[in-house]
Amino acid sequence: MNGAIQNPDQLEFAVFCIENIAAKLNIEAKTVYNALAEKSNILNGYVIPCYSSLHTQSKNYIINDILAAAREDGVDL
């Protein structure tokens, strides 16, 4: 799976995910973005391709799911 952001809804969802992970971990959103998009392919390889199912879940589910994916990929946040 690999996908770039295709529309404003996906962009808004990506920002939502990054900002809420940053808030949960008490770190800067830039750090989260770098981990998910620069140091790994989680944003474009998982979050965006799975947008249609992920965005229907609760905020806590989404955050925890993405953090689990980051752990599985060895991405430090």
C-alpha positions in Angstrom: 0.0 0.0 0.0 1.3 3.4 -0.9 -0.7 6.5 -1.4 -0.3 10.3 -1.5 -2.9 12.6 -0.2 -5.6 12.8 -2.8 -8.1 15.3 -1.4 -8.8 17.9 1.3 -10.5 15.3 3.6 -7.4 13.1 3.6 -5.2 16.2 4.3 -7.4 17.2 7.2 -7.3 13.6 8.5 -3.5 13.5 8.3 -3.2 16.8 10.2 -5.8 15.5 12.8 -3.7 12.4 13.3 -0.4 14.3 13.6 -1.7 16.9 16.0 -3.5 14.4 18.2 -0.5 12.1 18.5 1.6 15.1 19.3 -0.8 16.2 22.0 -1.0 12.7 23.5 2.8 12.4 23.6 3.4 16.0 24.6 5.8 16.6 21.7 5.8 18.9 18.7 3.6 18.1 15.7 6.7 18.6 13.5 8.4 15.7 15.4 5.4 13.5 14.7 5.3 14.4 11.1 9.0 13.7 10.7 8.6 10.3 12.3 5.5 9.3 10.2 6.5 10.9 6.8 10.3 11.5 6.7 11.8 8.7 8.9 9.2 6.1 7.8 6.4 5.6 5.3 3.6 5.3 7.9 1.7 8.4 6.7 1.7 7.6 3.0 2.0 3.9 3.3 -0.6 3.2 6.0 -2.6 6.2 7.3 -3.7 7.7 3.9 -4.3 4.3 2.1 -6.4 3.2 5.1 -8.2 6.6 5.4 -11.6 5.2 4.5 -11.7 2.8 7.4 -9.5 4.7 9.9 -11.5 7.9 9.8 -14.6 6.1 11.0 -12.9 5.1 14.3 -12.6 6.9 17.6 -9.8 9.4 18.1 -8.2 7.1 20.7 -8.4 4.1 18.4 -6.8 6.1 15.6 -4.0 7.4 17.7 -3.2 4.1 19.3 -3.4 2.3 16.0 -0.9 4.6 14.4 1.4 4.5 17.4 1.3 0.6 17.2 2.2 0.8 13.6 5.1 3.1 14.4 6.3 0.7 17.1 6.1 -2.2 14.7 8.2 -0.3 12.2 10.7 0.7 14.9 9.9 4.3 14.7 10.7 6.3 17.9 8.2 8.9 19.0 
